[in-house]
Amino acid sequence: MGSGTSSFKFHGWFNPTLFKKNLTRFWPIWAVYTAVLAFLLPVELLLTLTSRSNLLVNVGNLEDVRNIVRVATAAMPTVGFLFGAMAAIALFSYLMNARSVQMLHALPIRREGLFLTNWLSGFAFFLAPNLALLLISALIEAGMGVLDPRGLVLWLVTATVCPMFFFCFTVCIAMFTGHVLALPVFYGILNVLVIGVCALMDFAGGLMLYNYNGNHLMDSDLARWCTPVYQLYHLLVSGRYDITAQAVTAVAGYCVVLGAAFTLIAVLVYQRRQLERAGDVITVGWVRPVFQYGLGVCVGLLFGLVLYTNFFYSFGCGAYIFLTALCAVIGAFAGRMLLKKTLRVFADGWKGCFALGVVMALALFGVRADFLGFQRWTPDPAQVVSVQIHGPHTLPDDDGKYLDQTFTDAADIRRIVALHKALNADMQTLRDLKEHSGDYERWDEEGEYQIMGTQYLRLSYTMADGSVVNRWYDPIPVYQETLEDPDTYAGMLNALLNDPRVMGQTYWRYLGEIDGSDVKPTGGWIFRAAPAEKYEEDVELGGSPAGATYTQSDDLTLTDQAARMLWQAFWEDLSAGRVHRYLLDDKARQENCYVSDINISLSWTVVDGSGERSTRSQDFTFTPEKSATSVMAALEELGLKDRLTQRGARAGR
């Protein structure tokens, strides 16, 4: 009678008796939740603020408090993921049992009333402990004189919206299933479904498309937004040490908007739910085929990958397509068995299952054939705002060995797009090398000079509409005879690498924050110097008497004066185009470059925001080349040219 009276009083929308029963029946959930948060916040505050070091100074450390609150706030997506689901499964488990569902729905209370009562019970599970812990934490902080109200408020918002979001998400899933064991399984899978499928599709794309970026889909905004824990951490702490009000607002917006959407969907489905389907894996009719064939697609992509990479990798893409299609058929049959609760599903389900396998095979074949033109795509230079190039690894092996730059000039963009088109024009050769494991390097008959090698290149275009398009070329075969041909991709890449302006930026990239007008060479050394047996005593180098001697060793110490001369000479040669980069260890590279490297120690002054000045230092390395006439003249003047180790035909390989 109590239940009926209450329901009429509130027009069937809320049942206080059921609400109280939920709080008492499922007390272990909110009690454990309270205990976990208590150890994360008030207990940790109490232990830290009453530690021996703080008691000695009789004051709490505000920074310690902020760190504790920050950690407790950052932990809430994970805590919410666990306890939000536990509360929802407990409160709506009656829908998974035929006797319970019939009994509760026989009471004089609307379905919406049952839903709202249970939903408010879940809300109380989290809000009441949060408020109590907030009060206790504030009293502890105030008692130690380090109250941080801003941090506590941000924690309270995060600690409330995160569990409630996952609670609403789980409730929504519960409306579509009638099996108590299926609910946590679906919950776990759906939380990572999109990013997982994206990862599997990325593997398929990387396998069947030569220049596909391996994380193209998995790193997309869609994958992150559809992976709640990932997105919540991204909004809350990504790229920041402190948790800001803007970050918490973004988290609250994500949780409230999507949580409300899930709640609305759950109510609408609950109103039309067939109660007699309690115990079924899927209770909503139109979702059943989605589940069956969706399971088939996921099983196909996952187990096709597992079988291919572990047992059939040597058979190529065709084997992967066949295995994926076969596993998709098996997965579809498994989904039908779960729906029908029987193993006898072949007779009435084989057509749909095999049709899924055919569709999967055709889709993968379409990817392989590049029907959408992914591999052949090149941008319109007029629509490109900037393009970043990463790679290749060039010779000599000094601070200019990696090309990693962003180009914004229109002429540079056109030049790089032309290189991109040249690579695409030879796509079949590139793909054959990758898939058939051809020679990655070749040497002449004597084995002295490299005549073929491989490089890699990553292009990242920022387009006018704000989108970013990536293409990864790896491996790229480079042949010695094509390096001087301006119409080949090797010739275009070689010309780009040896552009003095580009090369200068490549070297300066390693020096980061240095201002060129402020940098000062402060000595250095020559690495792998030739032995000087004729010297029996230490000899002064570079015209400076202080600490500028060397003995019979592999390194020669440079004075400040010598370092300045070589530093200036190197940049003179680079600006004049007398410094070269090489894609191969060919004859030209071996005859021009020495084995010795020149290391110059640099120092510069940095002024921070408060006007305080400090000195930074870094080493800079370049390889002397015979074509660099200014460097050669400086070494001759310093008496060091003969101490450079010559490159033998087979040395340094």
C-alpha positions as CSV (number, residue, x, y, z in Angstrom):
1,M,0.0,0.0,0.0
2,G,2.9,2.4,0.8
3,S,4.2,2.0,-2.8
4,G,0.8,2.6,-4.3
5,T,0.0,5.7,-2.2
6,S,3.3,7.2,-2.9
7,S,3.0,6.7,-6.6
8,F,-0.4,8.3,-6.8
9,K,0.7,11.2,-4.7
10,F,3.5,11.9,-7.1
11,H,1.4,11.0,-10.1
12,G,3.4,7.8,-10.7
13,W,6.7,9.6,-11.4
14,F,8.6,8.9,-8.2
15,N,8.4,6.2,-5.5
16,P,10.1,7.2,-2.2
17,T,9.9,3.6,-0.8
18,L,11.8,2.2,-3.8
19,F,14.3,5.1,-3.5
20,K,15.0,4.3,0.1
21,K,15.2,0.6,-0.7
22,N,17.8,1.3,-3.4
23,L,20.0,3.3,-0.9
24,T,19.9,0.5,1.7
25,R,20.0,-2.5,-0.6
26,F,23.0,-1.3,-2.7
27,W,24.9,0.5,0.1
28,P,28.1,-1.4,-0.6
29,I,28.5,0.4,-3.9
30,W,28.2,4.0,-2.6
31,A,30.1,3.0,0.5
32,V,33.1,1.7,-1.5
33,Y,32.9,4.7,-3.8
34,T,33.0,7.0,-0.7
35,A,36.0,5.1,0.7
36,V,37.9,5.4,-2.6
37,L,37.3,9.1,-2.9
38,A,38.1,9.6,0.8
39,F,41.5,8.1,0.4
40,L,42.1,10.2,-2.7
41,L,41.2,13.5,-1.1
42,P,40.5,14.1,2.7
43,V,42.6,11.2,4.0
44,E,45.5,12.2,1.7
45,L,45.1,15.9,2.8
46,L,45.1,14.9,6.4
47,L,48.2,12.7,6.1
48,T,50.1,15.3,4.1
49,L,49.2,18.4,6.1
50,T,49.9,16.7,9.4
51,S,53.2,15.2,8.4
52,R,56.2,15.9,10.6
53,S,57.7,18.5,8.2
54,N,54.5,20.6,8.1
55,L,53.9,20.3,11.9
56,L,57.4,21.7,12.5
57,V,56.6,24.8,10.6
58,N,53.0,24.8,11.9
59,V,51.6,25.5,8.5
60,G,50.3,23.5,5.6
61,N,51.8,23.6,2.1
62,L,49.4,25.2,-0.3
63,E,51.2,23.6,-3.3
64,D,50.9,20.1,-1.6
65,V,47.1,20.7,-1.3
66,R,46.8,21.7,-4.9
67,N,48.7,18.7,-6.0
68,I,46.4,16.4,-4.0
69,V,43.3,18.0,-5.3
70,R,44.7,17.9,-8.9
71,V,45.4,14.1,-8.6
72,A,42.0,13.5,-7.1
73,T,40.3,15.4,-9.9
74,A,42.3,13.7,-12.6
75,A,41.3,10.3,-11.2
76,M,37.6,10.9,-11.6
77,P,37.2,9.6,-15.2
78,T,38.6,6.2,-14.2
79,V,36.6,6.2,-10.9
80,G,33.5,7.2,-12.7
81,F,34.0,4.6,-15.4
82,L,34.0,1.8,-12.7
83,F,31.4,3.0,-10.2
84,G,29.0,4.6,-12.7
85,A,28.6,1.2,-14.4
86,M,28.3,-0.7,-11.1
87,A,25.5,1.6,-9.9
88,A,23.6,1.3,-13.1
89,I,23.9,-2.4,-13.4
90,A,22.7,-2.8,-9.8
91,L,19.8,-0.5,-10.0
92,F,18.5,-1.7,-13.4
93,S,19.3,-5.4,-12.9
94,Y,15.6,-6.1,-12.4
95,L,15.1,-5.7,-16.2
96,M,17.3,-8.8,-16.7
97,N,15.2,-11.2,-14.6
98,A,11.7,-12.2,-15.8
99,R,10.2,-12.6,-12.3
100,S,11.6,-9.2,-11.1
101,V,10.6,-7.3,-14.1
102,Q,7.0,-8.6,-14.0
103,M,6.7,-8.0,-10.3
104,L,7.9,-4.4,-10.4
105,H,5.9,-3.5,-13.4
106,A,2.8,-4.8,-11.7
107,L,3.0,-2.1,-9.1
108,P,0.8,1.1,-9.6
109,I,3.8,3.2,-10.8
110,R,4.5,4.2,-14.4
111,R,7.6,2.9,-16.2
112,E,8.8,6.5,-16.2
113,G,8.4,6.5,-12.5
114,L,10.5,3.4,-12.0
115,F,13.1,4.8,-14.3
116,L,13.2,8.2,-12.6
117,T,13.3,6.7,-9.1
118,N,16.3,4.5,-10.0
119,W,18.0,7.3,-11.9
120,L,17.7,9.6,-8.9
121,S,19.0,6.8,-6.7
122,G,22.1,6.6,-8.8
123,F,22.5,10.4,-8.6
124,A,22.3,10.2,-4.8
125,F,24.9,7.5,-4.8
126,F,27.5,10.0,-6.1
127,L,26.2,13.5,-5.1
128,A,25.8,12.8,-1.3
129,P,29.3,11.3,-0.7
130,N,30.8,14.1,-2.9
131,L,29.2,16.8,-0.8
132,A,30.2,15.2,2.4
133,L,33.8,14.7,1.3
134,L,34.0,18.3,0.0
135,L,32.9,19.6,3.4
136,I,35.4,17.4,5.3
137,S,38.3,18.3,2.9
138,A,37.4,22.0,3.3
139,L,37.5,21.7,7.1
140,I,40.9,20.0,7.0
141,E,42.4,22.6,4.7
142,A,40.9,25.5,6.6
143,G,42.2,24.0,9.9
144,M,45.8,24.1,8.4
145,G,45.4,27.5,6.9
146,V,45.6,26.4,3.3
147,L,42.1,26.4,2.0
148,D,41.8,26.0,-1.8
149,P,38.1,26.6,-2.6
150,R,38.7,26.8,-6.3
151,G,40.3,23.4,-6.5
152,L,37.6,21.8,-4.3
153,V,34.8,23.2,-6.5
154,L,36.5,21.9,-9.6
155,W,36.9,18.5,-8.0
156,L,33.2,18.5,-6.9
157,V,32.0,19.2,-10.5
158,T,34.3,16.6,-12.0
159,A,33.5,14.0,-9.3
160,T,29.8,14.5,-10.0
161,V,29.5,14.6,-13.8
162,C,32.0,11.8,-14.6
163,P,30.3,9.0,-12.6
164,M,26.8,10.3,-13.8
165,F,27.9,10.2,-17.4
166,F,29.0,6.6,-17.2
167,F,25.9,5.8,-15.2
168,C,23.6,7.3,-17.9
169,F,25.6,5.5,-20.6
170,T,25.2,2.1,-18.8
171,V,21.5,2.7,-18.3
172,C,21.1,3.4,-22.0
173,I,22.8,0.1,-22.8
174,A,20.7,-1.7,-20.2
175,M,17.6,-0.8,-22.2
176,F,18.8,-2.7,-25.2
177,T,19.8,-5.9,-23.4
178,G,18.0,-8.3,-21.2
179,H,20.9,-10.4,-20.0
180,V,22.7,-9.4,-16.8
181,L,26.1,-10.9,-18.0
182,A,25.8,-9.2,-21.4
183,L,25.4,-5.7,-19.9
184,P,28.9,-5.3,-18.5
185,V,30.4,-6.9,-21.6
186,F,28.5,-4.5,-23.9
187,Y,29.5,-1.6,-21.6
188,G,33.2,-2.5,-21.8
189,I,33.1,-3.1,-25.6
190,L,31.1,0.1,-26.5
191,N,33.5,2.3,-24.5
192,V,36.4,1.3,-26.8
193,L,34.5,0.1,-29.9
194,V,35.1,3.0,-32.2
195,I,38.8,3.5,-31.4
196,G,39.3,-0.3,-31.6
197,V,37.6,-0.6,-35.0
198,C,39.6,2.5,-36.2
199,A,42.8,0.7,-35.1
200,L,41.8,-2.4,-37.0
201,M,40.9,-0.4,-40.1
202,D,44.2,1.5,-39.8
203,F,46.0,-1.9,-39.9
204,A,44.1,-2.9,-43.0
205,G,44.8,0.5,-44.7
206,G,48.5,0.3,-43.8
207,L,48.7,-3.2,-45.2
208,M,46.9,-2.6,-48.5
209,L,47.8,1.1,-49.2
210,Y,51.4,2.1,-49.6
211,N,51.3,5.6,-48.2
212,Y,48.7,5.2,-45.5
213,N,49.5,6.8,-42.2
214,G,49.3,3.9,-39.6
215,N,47.2,5.9,-37.1
216,H,45.1,7.9,-39.5
217,L,41.7,6.9,-38.1
218,M,42.8,6.0,-34.5
219,D,44.2,9.4,-33.9
220,S,41.1,11.2,-35.4
221,D,38.8,13.4,-33.4
222,L,36.0,11.0,-34.0
223,A,37.8,8.1,-32.4
224,R,38.7,10.2,-29.4
225,W,35.2,11.7,-28.9
226,C,33.6,8.2,-29.1
227,T,36.0,6.9,-26.4
228,P,34.7,8.5,-23.3
229,V,37.6,7.9,-20.9
230,Y,40.1,9.0,-23.5
231,Q,38.1,12.1,-24.3
232,L,37.6,13.1,-20.7
233,Y,41.3,12.8,-19.9
234,H,42.1,14.7,-23.1
235,L,39.7,17.6,-22.1
236,L,40.9,17.5,-18.4
237,V,44.6,17.2,-18.4
238,S,46.0,16.9,-21.9
239,G,49.0,19.1,-22.4
240,R,48.6,20.8,-19.0
241,Y,49.9,20.3,-15.6
242,D,47.2,22.3,-13.8
243,I,43.5,21.5,-14.1
244,T,41.8,24.7,-15.2
245,A,38.2,25.9,-14.9
246,Q,38.0,25.8,-18.7
247,A,39.0,22.2,-18.8
248,V,36.4,21.2,-16.1
249,T,33.8,23.2,-18.0
250,A,34.6,21.3,-21.1
251,V,34.4,18.0,-19.2
252,A,31.0,19.0,-17.7
253,G,29.7,20.0,-21.1
254,Y,30.7,16.7,-22.6
255,C,29.2,14.6,-19.7
256,V,26.0,16.6,-19.3
257,V,25.1,16.8,-23.0
258,L,25.8,13.2,-23.8
259,G,24.5,12.0,-20.5
260,A,21.2,13.7,-21.1
261,A,21.1,12.3,-24.6
262,F,21.7,8.7,-23.3
263,T,19.1,9.2,-20.6
264,L,16.5,10.4,-23.2
265,I,17.2,7.5,-25.4
266,A,16.9,5.1,-22.5
267,V,13.5,6.5,-21.5
268,L,12.2,6.3,-25.0
269,V,13.4,2.7,-25.4
270,Y,12.1,1.8,-22.0
271,Q,8.6,3.0,-22.8
272,R,8.5,0.5,-25.7
273,R,10.5,-2.3,-24.3
274,Q,9.1,-5.8,-24.5
275,L,9.2,-7.0,-20.9
276,E,9.0,-10.6,-22.0
277,R,12.4,-10.4,-23.6
278,A,14.1,-10.4,-20.2
279,G,17.0,-12.8,-20.5
280,D,17.6,-12.1,-24.2
281,V,20.9,-10.7,-25.3
282,I,19.2,-8.0,-27.4
283,T,15.6,-6.9,-26.5
284,V,15.0,-4.3,-29.3
285,G,14.0,-5.8,-32.6
286,W,15.7,-3.5,-35.0
287,V,19.0,-3.7,-33.0
288,R,19.2,-7.5,-33.3
289,P,20.5,-7.6,-37.0
290,V,22.8,-4.6,-36.2
291,F,24.3,-6.7,-33.3
292,Q,24.6,-9.8,-35.4
293,Y,26.4,-8.3,-38.4
294,G,28.3,-5.7,-36.3
295,L,29.7,-8.6,-34.3
296,G,30.6,-10.3,-37.6
297,V,32.5,-7.2,-38.8
298,C,34.4,-6.8,-35.6
299,V,35.3,-10.5,-35.4
300,G,36.4,-10.5,-39.0
301,L,38.7,-7.5,-38.6
302,L,40.1,-8.7,-35.3
303,F,40.6,-12.4,-35.9
304,G,41.5,-11.8,-39.5
305,L,44.4,-9.7,-38.2
306,V,45.4,-12.2,-35.6
307,L,45.5,-15.1,-38.0
308,Y,47.2,-13.2,-40.7
309,T,50.0,-11.7,-38.6
310,N,50.7,-14.9,-36.7
311,F,50.4,-17.6,-39.4
312,F,49.8,-16.3,-42.9
313,Y,51.8,-13.1,-43.2
314,S,54.0,-14.4,-46.0
315,F,51.0,-15.0,-48.3
316,G,50.3,-11.3,-48.8
317,C,47.2,-9.1,-48.9
318,G,45.1,-11.8,-50.6
319,A,45.3,-14.0,-47.5
320,Y,44.4,-11.2,-45.2
321,I,41.2,-10.4,-47.3
322,F,40.2,-14.1,-47.3
323,L,40.8,-14.6,-43.6
324,T,38.9,-11.4,-42.7
325,A,35.9,-12.4,-44.8
326,L,35.9,-15.9,-43.3
327,C,36.1,-14.7,-39.7
328,A,33.3,-12.2,-40.4
329,V,31.1,-15.1,-41.5
330,I,32.0,-17.0,-38.4
331,G,31.3,-14.0,-36.2
332,A,27.9,-13.4,-37.8
333,F,26.9,-17.0,-37.1
334,A,28.1,-16.6,-33.5
335,G,26.0,-13.5,-33.2
336,R,22.9,-15.3,-34.5
337,M,23.5,-18.1,-32.1
338,L,23.5,-15.7,-29.2
339,L,20.3,-14.1,-30.4
340,K,18.5,-17.4,-31.0
341,K,20.0,-19.1,-27.9
342,T,20.7,-22.2,-30.0
343,L,23.5,-23.6,-32.2
344,R,21.1,-24.5,-35.0
345,V,21.1,-21.4,-37.0
346,F,22.7,-22.4,-40.3
347,A,19.6,-23.3,-42.2
348,D,17.8,-20.0,-41.7
349,G,20.8,-17.7,-41.4
350,W,23.5,-18.8,-43.9
351,K,22.5,-16.4,-46.6
352,G,23.0,-13.3,-44.5
353,C,26.2,-14.5,-42.9
354,F,27.8,-15.4,-46.2
355,A,26.6,-12.1,-47.7
356,L,28.5,-10.3,-45.0
357,G,31.6,-12.2,-45.9
358,V,31.2,-11.2,-49.6
359,V,30.7,-7.6,-48.6
360,M,33.8,-7.6,-46.4
361,A,35.9,-9.1,-49.1
362,L,34.7,-6.6,-51.7
363,A,35.2,-3.7,-49.4
364,L,38.8,-4.8,-48.6
365,F,39.4,-5.4,-52.3
366,G,38.2,-1.9,-53.0
367,V,40.7,-0.6,-50.5
368,R,43.4,-2.6,-52.1
369,A,42.5,-1.4,-55.6
370,D,42.4,2.2,-54.2
371,F,39.0,2.9,-55.7
372,L,38.8,6.1,-53.7
373,G,42.1,7.4,-54.9
374,F,43.8,7.6,-51.6
375,Q,47.3,6.6,-52.9
376,R,47.0,8.9,-56.0
377,W,45.9,12.0,-54.1
378,T,47.9,15.1,-54.3
379,P,46.7,18.5,-53.1
380,D,46.1,21.7,-55.0
381,P,49.0,23.9,-54.0
382,A,46.6,26.9,-53.8
383,Q,44.6,25.1,-51.1
384,V,47.7,24.3,-48.9
385,V,48.5,26.7,-46.1
386,S,51.6,24.8,-45.0
387,V,53.3,21.5,-45.4
388,Q,55.6,19.7,-43.0
389,I,58.3,17.3,-44.1
390,H,59.8,14.7,-41.8
391,G,62.8,12.7,-43.0
392,P,64.9,11.5,-44.8
393,H,68.1,10.5,-43.0
394,T,71.0,12.0,-45.0
395,L,74.7,12.0,-44.9
396,P,77.1,13.0,-43.4
397,D,75.9,12.0,-40.0
398,D,76.0,15.3,-38.2
399,D,73.4,17.8,-36.9
400,G,71.9,18.3,-40.4
401,K,71.1,14.7,-41.0
402,Y,67.3,14.9,-40.6
403,L,65.0,17.1,-42.7
404,D,62.2,18.1,-40.4
405,Q,60.7,21.5,-41.5
406,T,57.4,23.3,-42.1
407,F,57.2,25.2,-45.3
408,T,54.7,28.1,-45.8
409,D,56.1,29.9,-48.8
410,A,53.9,29.3,-52.0
411,A,57.0,28.4,-54.1
412,D,58.2,25.9,-51.6
413,I,54.7,24.3,-51.4
414,R,54.5,24.0,-55.2
415,R,58.0,22.4,-55.1
416,I,56.9,19.8,-52.5
417,V,53.7,19.0,-54.2
418,A,55.7,18.4,-57.4
419,L,57.8,15.9,-55.4
420,H,54.7,14.3,-54.1
421,K,53.3,13.8,-57.6
422,A,56.6,12.3,-58.7
423,L,56.4,9.8,-55.9
424,N,52.9,8.9,-56.8
425,A,53.8,8.5,-60.5
426,D,56.1,5.6,-59.4
427,M,53.7,4.1,-57.0
428,Q,53.9,0.6,-58.3
429,T,57.7,0.5,-57.8
430,L,57.3,1.8,-54.3
431,R,54.6,-0.7,-53.4
432,D,56.5,-3.6,-54.9
433,L,59.5,-2.9,-52.8
434,K,57.4,-2.7,-49.6
435,E,55.4,-5.8,-50.2
436,H,57.9,-8.1,-51.8
437,S,60.9,-7.2,-49.6
438,G,63.3,-6.3,-52.4
439,D,66.9,-5.1,-52.0
440,Y,67.1,-2.2,-49.6
441,E,70.6,-1.3,-50.5
442,R,73.1,-2.1,-53.2
443,W,76.9,-1.5,-53.7
444,D,79.1,-1.5,-56.7
445,E,81.0,-4.6,-57.7
446,E,83.9,-3.9,-55.4
447,G,81.5,-3.2,-52.5
448,E,83.0,0.3,-52.0
449,Y,80.3,2.7,-53.1
450,Q,76.6,2.6,-52.5
451,I,74.5,2.8,-55.7
452,M,71.1,2.1,-54.2
453,G,69.5,2.7,-50.8
454,T,66.1,3.5,-49.2
455,Q,64.8,6.6,-47.5
456,Y,61.5,7.6,-45.9
457,L,59.4,10.7,-46.1
458,R,56.3,11.9,-44.2
459,L,54.3,14.8,-45.7
460,S,51.7,16.6,-43.5
461,Y,49.6,19.2,-45.3
462,T,47.6,21.8,-43.4
463,M,44.8,22.8,-45.8
464,A,42.9,26.1,-46.1
465,D,39.8,24.5,-44.5
466,G,41.8,23.7,-41.4
467,S,42.1,19.9,-42.1
468,V,45.4,18.1,-41.9
469,V,46.3,15.4,-44.5
470,N,49.2,13.0,-43.9
471,R,51.0,10.8,-46.3
472,W,53.8,8.4,-45.4
473,Y,56.3,7.1,-48.0
474,D,58.4,4.3,-46.6
475,P,60.5,2.8,-48.0
476,I,61.5,5.0,-51.0
477,P,64.2,3.4,-53.2
478,V,66.9,5.9,-54.3
479,Y,69.2,5.0,-57.2
480,Q,72.5,6.8,-57.8
481,E,71.8,7.4,-61.4
482,T,68.6,9.3,-60.7
483,L,70.0,11.7,-58.2
484,E,70.9,14.4,-60.8
485,D,67.8,13.9,-62.9
486,P,65.5,16.9,-62.0
487,D,62.4,15.0,-63.3
488,T,62.7,12.1,-60.8
489,Y,61.6,12.1,-57.2
490,A,65.2,11.3,-56.2
491,G,66.5,14.3,-58.1
492,M,63.8,16.6,-56.7
493,L,64.4,15.4,-53.1
494,N,68.2,15.8,-53.6
495,A,67.7,19.4,-54.9
496,L,65.5,20.2,-51.9
497,L,68.0,18.9,-49.4
498,N,70.9,20.8,-51.0
499,D,69.0,24.1,-51.1
500,P,71.2,26.3,-48.8
501,R,68.2,28.0,-47.3
502,V,66.6,24.6,-46.5
503,M,69.9,23.2,-45.2
504,G,70.5,26.2,-43.0
505,Q,67.1,25.7,-41.4
506,T,67.9,22.0,-40.9
507,Y,71.0,22.7,-39.0
508,W,69.4,25.5,-37.0
509,R,66.5,23.2,-36.0
510,Y,68.8,21.5,-33.5
511,L,69.7,24.8,-31.9
512,G,66.1,25.6,-31.1
513,E,65.9,28.8,-29.0
514,I,69.3,30.2,-30.0
515,D,69.3,33.7,-31.4
516,G,71.9,33.7,-34.2
517,S,73.2,37.2,-33.3
518,D,73.7,36.2,-29.6
519,V,75.3,32.8,-30.0
520,K,79.0,32.6,-29.0
521,P,81.3,29.6,-29.7
522,T,83.2,28.7,-26.6
523,G,85.7,26.0,-27.7
524,G,85.1,22.6,-29.0
525,W,86.9,19.5,-30.3
526,I,87.6,17.5,-33.4
527,F,86.3,13.9,-33.1
528,R,88.2,11.0,-34.7
529,A,91.3,13.1,-35.4
530,A,94.2,11.4,-37.3
531,P,97.0,10.3,-34.9
532,A,100.1,12.6,-34.8
533,E,103.0,10.3,-33.9
534,K,105.5,13.1,-34.7
535,Y,104.3,15.1,-31.7
536,E,106.0,14.0,-28.5
537,E,104.8,16.8,-26.3
538,D,101.5,18.6,-25.9
539,V,101.1,21.3,-28.6
540,E,99.1,24.4,-28.4
541,L,96.3,24.8,-31.0
542,G,94.4,27.9,-32.2
543,G,96.7,30.6,-30.8
544,S,95.3,30.5,-27.2
545,P,97.5,29.4,-24.4
546,A,94.8,28.4,-21.9
547,G,93.8,24.8,-21.9
548,A,94.1,24.3,-25.6
549,T,96.4,21.3,-25.9
550,Y,96.1,17.8,-27.2
551,T,98.0,14.6,-27.0
552,Q,98.1,11.5,-29.2
553,S,94.4,10.7,-29.0
554,D,91.3,10.5,-31.2
555,D,90.1,14.0,-30.2
556,L,91.6,17.4,-30.5
557,T,90.6,20.3,-28.2
558,L,89.8,23.6,-29.9
559,T,90.3,27.0,-28.4
560,D,87.6,29.7,-28.4
561,Q,89.3,31.4,-31.2
562,A,89.5,28.3,-33.3
563,A,85.9,27.5,-32.6
564,R,84.8,31.0,-33.7
565,M,86.8,30.7,-36.9
566,L,85.4,27.3,-37.9
567,W,81.8,28.4,-36.9
568,Q,82.0,31.5,-39.2
569,A,83.6,29.5,-42.0
570,F,81.0,26.8,-41.9
571,W,78.1,29.2,-42.3
572,E,79.9,31.1,-45.1
573,D,80.3,27.8,-47.0
574,L,76.7,26.8,-46.3
575,S,75.3,30.1,-47.6
576,A,77.4,29.9,-50.7
577,G,76.2,26.3,-51.5
578,R,79.5,24.6,-50.8
579,V,78.1,22.3,-48.1
580,H,76.3,19.2,-49.4
581,R,73.9,16.6,-48.2
582,Y,73.8,13.1,-49.6
583,L,71.1,10.5,-49.9
584,L,73.5,7.7,-50.6
585,D,77.0,6.8,-49.3
586,D,78.2,6.9,-52.9
587,K,81.5,7.9,-54.5
588,A,80.8,11.6,-54.4
589,R,80.0,11.5,-50.7
590,Q,83.1,9.4,-49.8
591,E,85.5,11.5,-51.8
592,N,84.1,14.8,-50.5
593,C,83.5,14.2,-46.8
594,Y,86.1,13.5,-44.0
595,V,85.5,11.0,-41.3
596,S,86.3,13.5,-38.6
597,D,83.5,15.6,-37.1
598,I,84.0,19.1,-35.7
599,N,82.1,19.8,-32.5
600,I,81.7,23.4,-31.4
601,S,80.4,24.4,-27.9
602,L,77.9,27.3,-28.1
603,S,76.6,29.5,-25.4
604,W,73.9,32.2,-25.4
605,T,71.9,34.3,-23.0
606,V,68.3,33.8,-22.2
607,V,66.0,36.4,-20.5
608,D,62.9,35.1,-18.9
609,G,59.6,36.8,-18.3
610,S,60.8,38.4,-15.1
611,G,63.9,39.9,-16.8
612,E,66.3,37.4,-15.2
613,R,69.2,36.5,-17.4
614,S,70.7,33.0,-17.6
615,T,73.2,31.3,-19.8
616,R,72.5,28.2,-21.9
617,S,74.9,26.0,-23.8
618,Q,74.7,23.3,-26.5
619,D,77.1,21.5,-28.8
620,F,76.9,21.8,-32.6
621,T,78.4,19.2,-34.9
622,F,79.2,19.3,-38.6
623,T,81.4,17.2,-40.8
624,P,84.1,19.0,-42.8
625,E,83.9,18.6,-46.6
626,K,86.6,19.3,-49.2
627,S,84.1,21.5,-51.1
628,A,83.7,23.8,-48.1
629,T,86.6,26.0,-49.0
630,S,86.2,28.5,-46.1
631,V,86.3,25.7,-43.5
632,M,89.3,24.1,-45.3
633,A,91.1,27.5,-45.3
634,A,90.4,28.0,-41.5
635,L,91.7,24.5,-40.7
636,E,94.8,25.2,-42.8
637,E,95.4,28.5,-40.9
638,L,95.0,26.7,-37.6
639,G,97.3,23.9,-38.6
640,L,94.5,21.3,-38.3
641,K,93.8,20.3,-41.8
642,D,96.2,17.4,-41.8
643,R,94.7,16.1,-38.6
644,L,91.4,15.3,-40.3
645,T,90.9,11.7,-40.9
646,Q,90.5,10.9,-44.6
647,R,87.6,8.8,-45.9
648,G,88.8,5.5,-47.3
649,A,86.7,3.9,-49.9
650,R,85.4,1.3,-47.4
651,A,85.7,3.3,-44.2
652,G,82.7,4.2,-42.0
653,R,80.4,1.7,-43.7
